[in-house]
């Protein structure tokens, strides 16, 4: 029988990393495997992979320091993916993207596909967290 501590540990995945285009597939694959190991649906796995790509790509593009922390948490039937970075600048997501622009659509699409989405500053204004949640067993919207 597992202790409560072991169960809690198995429901959280976290890694410090340096966001880079070269490492993107590695982190996408790791996130997908975590969700799959929790019994996640194919839709949940793909949304998590997509979301990890989008959140890490934004660190690469918009944050001077590429070191960040990726955390995936399962609580019940919900998975939340969080990326902590060292910038206090919050992403701006409009009601509808400019489809002709070269950027600005990714977080909007992620917000529309996820069941919940948000961003907030970390304690002491040392950076921010951008996150999204989805149903582990269902398909995204």
TIRO-2110 file (N, C-alpha, C; in Angstrom, 1 decimal):
// TIRO-2110
0.8, -1.2, 0.0, N, 1, A
0.0, 0.0, 0.0, CA, 1, A
0.9, 1.2, 0.0, C, 1, A
0.5, 2.2, -0.8, N, 2, A
1.2, 3.5, -0.9, CA, 2, A
0.9, 4.4, 0.3, C, 2, A
1.9, 5.2, 0.7, N, 3, A
1.7, 6.2, 1.7, CA, 3, A
1.1, 7.4, 1.0, C, 3, A
0.4, 8.3, 1.8, N, 4, A
-0.2, 9.5, 1.2, CA, 4, A
0.9, 10.4, 0.5, C, 4, A
2.1, 10.4, 1.1, N, 5, A
3.2, 11.1, 0.5, CA, 5, A
3.5, 10.6, -0.9, C, 5, A
3.6, 9.3, -1.0, N, 6, A
3.9, 8.7, -2.4, CA, 6, A
2.9, 9.1, -3.4, C, 6, A
1.6, 9.0, -3.0, N, 7, A
0.5, 9.3, -3.9, CA, 7, A
0.6, 10.8, -4.4, C, 7, A
0.9, 11.7, -3.4, N, 8, A
1.0, 13.1, -3.7, CA, 8, A
2.1, 13.4, -4.7, C, 8, A
3.2, 12.7, -4.4, N, 9, A
4.4, 12.9, -5.3, CA, 9, A
4.1, 12.4, -6.7, C, 9, A
3.4, 11.4, -6.9, N, 10, A
3.1, 10.8, -8.2, CA, 10, A
2.1, 11.7, -9.0, C, 10, A
1.5, 12.7, -8.3, N, 11, A
0.5, 13.5, -9.0, CA, 11, A
1.1, 14.9, -9.4, C, 11, A
2.4, 15.0, -9.2, N, 12, A
3.0, 16.3, -9.6, CA, 12, A
4.3, 16.0, -10.4, C, 12, A
4.5, 16.6, -11.5, N, 13, A
5.7, 16.5, -12.3, CA, 13, A
6.3, 18.0, -12.4, C, 13, A
7.5, 18.1, -12.1, N, 14, A
8.1, 19.4, -12.2, CA, 14, A
9.6, 19.4, -12.6, C, 14, A
10.0, 20.3, -13.5, N, 15, A
11.4, 20.3, -13.9, CA, 15, A
11.8, 21.8, -14.2, C, 15, A
13.0, 22.1, -13.7, N, 16, A
13.7, 23.3, -14.1, CA, 16, A
14.3, 23.1, -15.4, C, 16, A
14.2, 24.1, -16.3, N, 17, A
14.7, 23.9, -17.6, CA, 17, A
15.1, 25.2, -18.2, C, 17, A
15.9, 25.2, -19.3, N, 18, A
16.2, 26.4, -20.1, CA, 18, A
15.4, 26.3, -21.4, C, 18, A
14.5, 27.1, -21.5, N, 19, A
13.6, 27.1, -22.7, CA, 19, A
14.4, 27.4, -24.0, C, 19, A
14.3, 26.5, -24.9, N, 20, A
15.1, 26.6, -26.2, CA, 20, A
14.3, 25.9, -27.3, C, 20, A
14.5, 26.3, -28.5, N, 21, A
13.8, 25.6, -29.6, CA, 21, A
14.4, 24.2, -29.7, C, 21, A
15.6, 24.0, -29.4, N, 22, A
16.3, 22.7, -29.6, CA, 22, A
15.7, 21.7, -28.5, C, 22, A
15.3, 22.2, -27.4, N, 23, A
14.7, 21.3, -26.3, CA, 23, A
13.2, 21.1, -26.3, C, 23, A
12.6, 21.8, -27.3, N, 24, A
11.1, 21.9, -27.2, CA, 24, A
10.5, 20.5, -27.3, C, 24, A
10.9, 19.7, -28.3, N, 25, A
10.2, 18.4, -28.5, CA, 25, A
10.4, 17.5, -27.2, C, 25, A
11.6, 17.6, -26.6, N, 26, A
11.9, 16.8, -25.4, CA, 26, A
10.8, 17.1, -24.3, C, 26, A
10.6, 18.4, -24.1, N, 27, A
9.6, 18.8, -23.0, CA, 27, A
8.2, 18.5, -23.4, C, 27, A
7.8, 18.7, -24.7, N, 28, A
6.5, 18.3, -25.2, CA, 28, A
6.3, 16.8, -24.9, C, 28, A
7.3, 16.0, -25.3, N, 29, A
7.2, 14.5, -25.1, CA, 29, A
7.1, 14.1, -23.7, C, 29, A
7.9, 14.8, -22.8, N, 30, A
7.8, 14.5, -21.4, CA, 30, A
6.5, 14.8, -20.8, C, 30, A
5.9, 16.0, -21.2, N, 31, A
4.6, 16.3, -20.7, CA, 31, A
3.5, 15.4, -21.2, C, 31, A
3.6, 15.0, -22.4, N, 32, A
2.6, 14.0, -23.0, CA, 32, A
2.7, 12.7, -22.2, C, 32, A
3.9, 12.2, -21.9, N, 33, A
4.1, 10.9, -21.2, CA, 33, A
3.5, 11.0, -19.8, C, 33, A
3.7, 12.1, -19.1, N, 34, A
3.2, 12.3, -17.8, CA, 34, A
1.7, 12.2, -17.8, C, 34, A
1.0, 12.9, -18.7, N, 35, A
-0.4, 12.9, -18.8, CA, 35, A
-0.9, 11.5, -19.2, C, 35, A
-0.2, 10.9, -20.1, N, 36, A
-0.6, 9.5, -20.6, CA, 36, A
-0.5, 8.5, -19.4, C, 36, A
0.6, 8.7, -18.6, N, 37, A
0.8, 7.8, -17.4, CA, 37, A
-0.3, 7.9, -16.4, C, 37, A
-1.0, 9.1, -16.4, N, 38, A
-2.1, 9.3, -15.5, CA, 38, A
-3.4, 8.8, -16.1, C, 38, A
-3.4, 8.2, -17.2, N, 39, A
-4.6, 7.7, -17.9, CA, 39, A
-5.3, 8.8, -18.8, C, 39, A
-4.6, 9.8, -19.1, N, 40, A
-5.2, 10.9, -19.9, CA, 40, A
-5.6, 10.5, -21.2, C, 40, A
-6.7, 11.1, -21.7, N, 41, A
-7.2, 10.8, -23.0, CA, 41, A
-6.3, 11.3, -24.1, C, 41, A
-6.4, 10.9, -25.3, N, 42, A
-5.6, 11.3, -26.4, CA, 42, A
-5.7, 12.9, -26.6, C, 42, A
-6.9, 13.4, -26.4, N, 43, A
-7.2, 14.8, -26.5, CA, 43, A
-6.4, 15.6, -25.4, C, 43, A
-6.5, 15.1, -24.2, N, 44, A
-5.8, 15.7, -23.1, CA, 44, A
-4.3, 15.7, -23.4, C, 44, A
-3.7, 14.6, -23.8, N, 45, A
-2.3, 14.5, -24.1, CA, 45, A
-1.9, 15.5, -25.1, C, 45, A
-2.7, 15.6, -26.2, N, 46, A
-2.3, 16.6, -27.3, CA, 46, A
-2.5, 18.0, -26.9, C, 46, A
-3.5, 18.3, -26.1, N, 47, A
-3.6, 19.7, -25.6, CA, 47, A
-2.5, 20.1, -24.7, C, 47, A
-2.1, 19.2, -23.8, N, 48, A
-0.9, 19.4, -22.9, CA, 48, A
0.4, 19.6, -23.7, C, 48, A
0.6, 18.8, -24.7, N, 49, A
1.8, 18.9, -25.6, CA, 49, A
1.7, 20.3, -26.3, C, 49, A
0.6, 20.7, -26.9, N, 50, A
0.4, 21.9, -27.5, CA, 50, A
0.7, 23.1, -26.6, C, 50, A
0.1, 23.0, -25.4, N, 51, A
0.2, 24.1, -24.4, CA, 51, A
1.6, 24.2, -23.9, C, 51, A
2.3, 23.1, -23.7, N, 52, A
3.7, 23.2, -23.3, CA, 52, A
4.5, 23.9, -24.4, C, 52, A
4.3, 23.6, -25.6, N, 53, A
5.0, 24.3, -26.7, CA, 53, A
4.7, 25.8, -26.7, C, 53, A
3.5, 26.2, -26.5, N, 54, A
3.1, 27.6, -26.5, CA, 54, A
3.7, 28.3, -25.4, C, 54, A
3.6, 27.8, -24.2, N, 55, A
4.1, 28.5, -23.0, CA, 55, A
5.6, 28.6, -23.0, C, 55, A
6.3, 27.5, -23.4, N, 56, A
7.8, 27.6, -23.5, CA, 56, A
8.2, 28.5, -24.7, C, 56, A
7.5, 28.5, -25.8, N, 57, A
7.8, 29.4, -26.9, CA, 57, A
7.7, 30.9, -26.5, C, 57, A
6.7, 31.2, -25.7, N, 58, A
6.6, 32.5, -25.2, CA, 58, A
7.8, 32.9, -24.3, C, 58, A
8.3, 32.0, -23.5, N, 59, A
9.5, 32.3, -22.7, CA, 59, A
10.6, 32.6, -23.6, C, 59, A
10.8, 31.8, -24.6, N, 60, A
11.9, 32.0, -25.6, CA, 60, A
11.8, 33.4, -26.2, C, 60, A
10.6, 33.7, -26.7, N, 61, A
10.4, 35.0, -27.4, CA, 61, A
10.4, 36.2, -26.5, C, 61, A
9.8, 36.1, -25.3, N, 62, A
9.5, 37.3, -24.6, CA, 62, A
10.2, 37.5, -23.2, C, 62, A
11.0, 36.6, -22.8, N, 63, A
11.7, 36.6, -21.5, CA, 63, A
13.2, 36.6, -21.7, C, 63, A
13.9, 37.6, -21.1, N, 64, A
15.3, 37.7, -21.3, CA, 64, A
16.1, 36.5, -20.8, C, 64, A
15.6, 36.0, -19.6, N, 65, A
16.3, 34.8, -19.0, CA, 65, A
15.4, 33.6, -19.3, C, 65, A
16.0, 32.6, -20.1, N, 66, A
15.2, 31.5, -20.5, CA, 66, A
15.1, 30.4, -19.5, C, 66, A
15.7, 30.5, -18.3, N, 67, A
15.5, 29.5, -17.3, CA, 67, A
14.1, 29.7, -16.7, C, 67, A
13.4, 28.6, -16.6, N, 68, A
12.0, 28.6, -16.2, CA, 68, A
11.7, 27.2, -15.5, C, 68, A
10.5, 27.1, -15.0, N, 69, A
10.1, 25.9, -14.3, CA, 69, A
8.8, 25.4, -14.9, C, 69, A
8.7, 24.1, -15.3, N, 70, A
7.5, 23.5, -15.9, CA, 70, A
7.0, 22.6, -14.8, C, 70, A
5.7, 22.8, -14.5, N, 71, A
5.0, 22.0, -13.5, CA, 71, A
3.7, 21.5, -14.1, C, 71, A
3.4, 20.2, -13.9, N, 72, A
2.2, 19.6, -14.3, CA, 72, A
1.6, 18.9, -13.1, C, 72, A
0.4, 19.3, -12.7, N, 73, A
-0.3, 18.8, -11.5, CA, 73, A
-1.6, 18.2, -11.9, C, 73, A
-1.8, 17.0, -11.3, N, 74, A
-3.1, 16.3, -11.4, CA, 74, A
-3.9, 16.4, -10.1, C, 74, A
-5.1, 17.0, -10.2, N, 75, A
-5.9, 17.0, -9.0, CA, 75, A
-7.3, 16.4, -9.5, C, 75, A
-7.6, 15.2, -9.0, N, 76, A
-8.8, 14.6, -9.5, CA, 76, A
-8.7, 14.3, -10.9, C, 76, A
-9.7, 14.8, -11.7, N, 77, A
-9.7, 14.5, -13.1, CA, 77, A
-9.2, 15.7, -13.9, C, 77, A
-8.6, 16.7, -13.3, N, 78, A
-8.1, 17.9, -13.9, CA, 78, A
-6.6, 17.9, -13.9, C, 78, A
-6.0, 18.3, -15.0, N, 79, A
-4.5, 18.5, -15.2, CA, 79, A
-4.3, 20.0, -15.4, C, 79, A
-3.4, 20.5, -14.6, N, 80, A
-3.0, 21.9, -14.8, CA, 80, A
-1.5, 22.0, -15.1, C, 80, A
-1.2, 22.7, -16.2, N, 81, A
0.2, 22.9, -16.6, CA, 81, A
0.6, 24.3, -16.3, C, 81, A
1.7, 24.5, -15.7, N, 82, A
2.2, 25.9, -15.3, CA, 82, A
3.6, 26.0, -15.7, C, 82, A
3.9, 27.2, -16.2, N, 83, A
5.3, 27.6, -16.5, CA, 83, A
5.6, 28.9, -15.7, C, 83, A
6.6, 28.8, -14.9, N, 84, A
7.1, 29.9, -14.1, CA, 84, A
8.3, 30.5, -14.8, C, 84, A
8.3, 31.8, -15.0, N, 85, A
9.4, 32.4, -15.7, CA, 85, A
9.8, 33.7, -14.9, C, 85, A
10.9, 34.3, -15.3, N, 86, A
11.5, 35.4, -14.5, CA, 86, A
11.1, 36.8, -15.0, C, 86, A
10.0, 36.9, -15.8, N, 87, A
9.6, 38.2, -16.2, CA, 87, A
8.3, 38.6, -15.5, C, 87, A
8.2, 39.9, -15.2, N, 88, A
6.9, 40.3, -14.5, CA, 88, A
5.9, 40.8, -15.6, C, 88, A
6.3, 40.9, -16.8, N, 89, A
5.4, 41.3, -17.9, CA, 89, A
4.4, 40.3, -18.2, C, 89, A
3.1, 40.7, -18.0, N, 90, A
2.0, 39.7, -18.2, CA, 90, A
1.7, 39.7, -19.7, C, 90, A
1.3, 38.5, -20.2, N, 91, A
0.9, 38.4, -21.6, CA, 91, A
-0.4, 39.2, -21.8, C, 91, A
-0.5, 39.7, -23.0, N, 92, A
-1.8, 40.4, -23.3, CA, 92, A
-2.5, 39.5, -24.3, C, 92, A
-3.7, 39.2, -23.9, N, 93, A
-4.5, 38.3, -24.8, CA, 93, A
-5.8, 39.0, -25.0, C, 93, A
-6.1, 39.3, -26.3, N, 94, A
-7.3, 40.1, -26.6, CA, 94, A
-8.5, 39.1, -26.8, C, 94, A
-9.6, 39.7, -27.1, N, 95, A
-10.8, 38.9, -27.3, CA, 95, A
-10.8, 38.1, -28.6, C, 95, A
-10.1, 38.6, -29.6, N, 96, A
-9.9, 37.9, -30.8, CA, 96, A
-8.6, 38.3, -31.4, C, 96, A
-7.8, 37.4, -31.9, N, 97, A
-6.5, 37.7, -32.4, CA, 97, A
-6.6, 38.4, -33.8, C, 97, A
-5.5, 39.1, -34.1, N, 98, A
-5.3, 39.6, -35.5, CA, 98, A
-4.8, 38.5, -36.3, C, 98, A
-5.6, 37.9, -37.1, N, 99, A
-5.2, 36.7, -37.9, CA, 99, A
-4.1, 37.0, -38.9, C, 99, A
-3.9, 38.2, -39.3, N, 100, A
-2.9, 38.6, -40.2, CA, 100, A
-1.5, 38.9, -39.5, C, 100, A
-1.5, 39.0, -38.2, N, 101, A
-0.3, 39.3, -37.5, CA, 101, A
0.6, 38.1, -37.4, C, 101, A
1.9, 38.4, -37.2, N, 102, A
2.9, 37.3, -37.2, CA, 102, A
2.9, 36.6, -35.8, C, 102, A
2.3, 37.2, -34.8, N, 103, A
2.3, 36.5, -33.5, CA, 103, A
1.0, 37.0, -32.8, C, 103, A
0.7, 36.4, -31.6, N, 104, A
-0.4, 36.8, -30.8, CA, 104, A
-1.6, 35.9, -30.8, C, 104, A
-1.5, 34.8, -31.6, N, 105, A
-2.7, 33.9, -31.6, CA, 105, A
-2.5, 32.7, -30.7, C, 105, A
-1.3, 32.3, -30.3, N, 106, A
-1.1, 31.1, -29.6, CA, 106, A
-1.8, 31.0, -28.3, C, 106, A
-1.6, 32.0, -27.4, N, 107, A
-2.2, 32.0, -26.1, CA, 107, A
-3.7, 32.1, -26.2, C, 107, A
-4.2, 32.9, -27.2, N, 108, A
-5.6, 33.0, -27.4, CA, 108, A
-6.2, 31.6, -27.7, C, 108, A
-5.6, 30.9, -28.6, N, 109, A
-6.1, 29.6, -29.0, CA, 109, A
-6.0, 28.6, -27.8, C, 109, A
-4.9, 28.7, -27.0, N, 110, A
-4.8, 27.8, -25.9, CA, 110, A
-5.9, 28.1, -24.9, C, 110, A
-6.1, 29.4, -24.6, N, 111, A
-7.2, 29.8, -23.7, CA, 111, A
-8.6, 29.3, -24.1, C, 111, A
-8.8, 29.3, -25.4, N, 112, A
-10.1, 28.8, -26.0, CA, 112, A
-10.2, 27.3, -25.9, C, 112, A
-9.1, 26.6, -26.0, N, 113, A
-9.2, 25.1, -25.9, CA, 113, A
-9.2, 24.6, -24.5, C, 113, A
-8.6, 25.3, -23.6, N, 114, A
-8.4, 24.8, -22.2, CA, 114, A
-9.8, 25.1, -21.4, C, 114, A
-10.0, 24.3, -20.3, N, 115, A
-11.1, 24.6, -19.5, CA, 115, A
-10.9, 25.8, -18.6, C, 115, A
-9.6, 26.1, -18.2, N, 116, A
-9.3, 27.3, -17.5, CA, 116, A
-7.9, 27.7, -17.9, C, 116, A
-7.7, 29.0, -17.8, N, 117, A
-6.4, 29.6, -18.3, CA, 117, A
-6.2, 30.9, -17.4, C, 117, A
-4.9, 31.1, -17.1, N, 118, A
-4.6, 32.3, -16.3, CA, 118, A
-3.1, 32.7, -16.3, C, 118, A
-2.9, 33.8, -15.7, N, 119, A
-1.5, 34.2, -15.5, CA, 119, A
-1.5, 35.1, -14.3, C, 119, A
-0.4, 35.0, -13.5, N, 120, A
-0.3, 35.8, -12.3, CA, 120, A
1.1, 36.0, -11.9, C, 120, A
1.4, 37.1, -11.2, N, 121, A
2.8, 37.3, -10.7, CA, 121, A
3.1, 36.4, -9.6, C, 121, A
4.3, 36.0, -9.5, N, 122, A
4.7, 35.2, -8.3, CA, 122, A
5.0, 36.1, -7.1, C, 122, A
5.2, 35.5, -6.0, N, 123, A
5.4, 36.3, -4.8, CA, 123, A
6.7, 37.1, -4.9, C, 123, A
6.7, 38.3, -4.3, N, 124, A
7.8, 39.2, -4.3, CA, 124, A
8.1, 39.8, -5.8, C, 124, A
7.1, 39.6, -6.7, N, 125, A
7.2, 40.1, -8.1, CA, 125, A
8.5, 39.6, -8.7, C, 125, A
8.9, 38.4, -8.4, N, 126, A
10.1, 37.8, -9.0, CA, 126, A
9.9, 37.2, -10.4, C, 126, A
8.7, 37.2, -10.9, N, 127, A
8.3, 36.6, -12.2, CA, 127, A
6.9, 36.4, -12.3, C, 127, A
6.5, 35.5, -13.1, N, 128, A
5.1, 35.2, -13.3, CA, 128, A
4.9, 33.7, -13.6, C, 128, A
3.6, 33.3, -13.5, N, 129, A
3.2, 31.9, -13.8, CA, 129, A
2.1, 32.1, -14.9, C, 129, A
2.3, 31.4, -16.0, N, 130, A
1.2, 31.3, -17.0, CA, 130, A
0.8, 29.8, -17.0, C, 130, A
-0.6, 29.6, -16.9, N, 131, A
-1.0, 28.2, -16.7, CA, 131, A
-2.3, 28.0, -17.5, C, 131, A
-2.6, 26.7, -17.7, N, 132, A
-3.9, 26.3, -18.2, CA, 132, A
-4.3, 24.9, -17.6, C, 132, A
-5.6, 24.6, -17.6, N, 133, A
-6.1, 23.4, -17.1, CA, 133, A
-7.0, 22.7, -18.1, C, 133, A
-7.0, 21.4, -18.1, N, 134, A
-7.9, 20.6, -18.9, CA, 134, A
-8.4, 19.4, -18.2, C, 134, A
-9.5, 18.8, -18.7, N, 135, A
-10.0, 17.6, -18.2, CA, 135, A
-9.1, 16.4, -18.6, C, 135, A
-8.6, 15.6, -17.7, N, 136, A
-7.7, 14.5, -17.9, CA, 136, A
-8.3, 13.5, -18.8, C, 136, A
-9.6, 13.2, -18.7, N, 137, A
-10.2, 12.1, -19.3, CA, 137, A
-11.1, 12.5, -20.5, C, 137, A
-11.4, 13.8, -20.7, N, 138, A
-12.2, 14.2, -21.8, CA, 138, A
-11.4, 14.8, -22.9, C, 138, A
-12.1, 15.2, -24.0, N, 139, A
-11.4, 15.8, -25.1, CA, 139, A
-11.5, 17.3, -24.9, C, 139, A
-10.5, 18.1, -25.4, N, 140, A
-10.6, 19.5, -25.3, CA, 140, A
-11.8, 20.0, -26.1, C, 140, A
-12.2, 21.2, -25.7, N, 141, A
-13.4, 21.8, -26.4, CA, 141, A
-13.2, 21.8, -27.9, C, 141, A
END
